[in-house]
Amino acid sequence: MMKKILISIIDVYQAFMSSILKNILGVNKMCRLSPTCSEYAKIAINKEGILRGLRKSAIRILSCQPFTN
């Protein structure tokens, strides 16, 4: 149940928030990692479970350095 909620939150982020944040922050480039961090989070949560999936996702986001040029 909790997995489905987290996946739904990520889906909403991918559909709406990602593009809004890009416009607000002025980021016009594509993600440098493949799959994107949000897609990776969905895969990790489904495969590893909630805690490990969130941990792996956080590490991935931090390694991406999203707030640098």
C-alpha positions in Angstrom: 0.0 0.0 0.0 2.7 2.5 1.0 4.7 1.5 -2.1 1.8 2.5 -4.3 1.4 5.8 -2.6 5.1 6.6 -3.0 5.0 5.6 -6.7 1.9 7.8 -7.2 3.6 10.8 -5.6 6.6 10.3 -8.0 4.2 10.0 -10.9 2.6 13.3 -9.9 6.0 14.9 -9.6 7.0 13.6 -13.0 3.8 14.9 -14.6 3.6 18.3 -13.1 6.2 19.4 -10.6 9.3 18.5 -12.7 8.4 20.9 -15.5 7.2 23.6 -13.1 10.5 23.5 -11.2 12.5 23.6 -14.4 10.7 26.7 -15.4 11.0 28.4 -12.0 14.7 27.6 -11.6 15.5 28.3 -15.3 16.9 24.8 -15.9 16.6 24.1 -19.6 18.8 21.0 -19.9 17.9 17.4 -19.7 18.8 15.1 -16.9 22.4 14.0 -17.3 21.7 10.5 -15.9 19.6 7.8 -17.5 17.1 6.8 -16.2 16.2 10.1 -14.5 16.4 10.3 -10.8 12.6 10.1 -10.4 12.4 7.0 -12.7 15.3 5.5 -10.8 13.4 6.1 -7.5 10.3 4.2 -8.8 12.5 1.3 -9.9 14.4 1.2 -6.6 11.3 1.3 -4.5 9.6 -1.4 -6.4 12.7 -3.6 -6.4 14.3 -2.9 -3.0 11.4 -1.9 -0.9 10.5 1.4 0.6 13.5 2.1 3.0 16.3 0.8 0.7 14.6 2.3 -2.3 14.4 5.8 -0.7 18.0 5.5 0.5 19.2 4.6 -3.0 17.2 7.4 -4.5 18.6 10.0 -2.1 22.1 8.8 -2.9 21.4 9.1 -6.6 19.9 12.6 -6.3 22.9 13.8 -4.3 25.4 12.2 -6.7 23.6 14.0 -9.6 24.3 17.4 -8.0 21.1 18.9 -9.2 21.8 22.4 -7.8 25.1 23.0 -9.7 25.7 24.0 -13.2 
